[in-house]
Amino acid sequence: MNRNLLAVLLVAIVLPFTSCNDDETISPKSIVFETDFNKVASEKITLHTEDALPAADGWSAFFTEYPEGEHEFYELTSGIKNLPEPLDQSKKAFMLSGNNHSDALQMWLVKQLSGLAPDTKYLIETEVELASKYFDGSVGIGGSPGNSVHLVSKFATNGYTIEKGKSAGDNLKLVLNKVENTPESVLDFELGDVSIPGDQYVYKLIARKKSSGINVVKSDKDGKLYAIVGTWSGFEGISTLYYTRIKITLTQN
């Protein structure tokens, strides 16, 4: 074969692969963390802030905006439990429950995500499926048990701190640990409320999904990031929610 012709053929073969590699380098890279709590093998547990928190696929529970030591009065419980009637009671979910005496109670699930690119900014999309029985437009003390309980996702490079109040009786507070001069070290956005369609207090599965838009959060030097999903409430009564699935998609920015 003519040497010039052979050289042309080799260039024609190599160029497409070179172009493909370049495209892969500049295209956004996404990673998905998804937990189906029904598939998580875990014993039934009951816990509160003072306990060592067991995990479900890396998720564990904690509560804030209530006075330290008052978990019994606030009826704070959580754990992997069967779904309530009329849902399929053979299936499990991560249940969180509390009585909002403070008119500010927060109930959270937290997980440290790993395997991300180090020191990298990410756009976030959070999707949550949960069972709620509090219908849209329902009325309660201080606010609606459906519309006044807000579902939120939070992210922090350096994790979080539960701060104690300065005086006895002050509420415990969730503080995301900010990195100095790095606004991308924390991020939070609301996903909606926990209301269900209809006009009856009956448990139904609902889904909430939202992206961070143009806002980003940065992984740490080891490619890790804390994710927190849960609720803050203006309804001054008992809220009991069953989280069946959490999906978090991170896309390099």
Protein Blocks (a to p, Z undefined) as FASTA:
>chain_A
ZZklmmmmmmmmmmmmmmmmmmmmmpccdddddddfklpccddddddfklccddeehiac
ddehiaehilmmnopacdddddddfbdfkbccdddddddfkopaccddddddehiaehia
cddddddddddfbdghiacehiafklmpccdddddfklpaddddfbehiacdddddddeh
ilklpccddebdfbdedjddcdddddddddehjaccdddfkopacdddddddfbdcdddd
ddfbdcdddddZZ
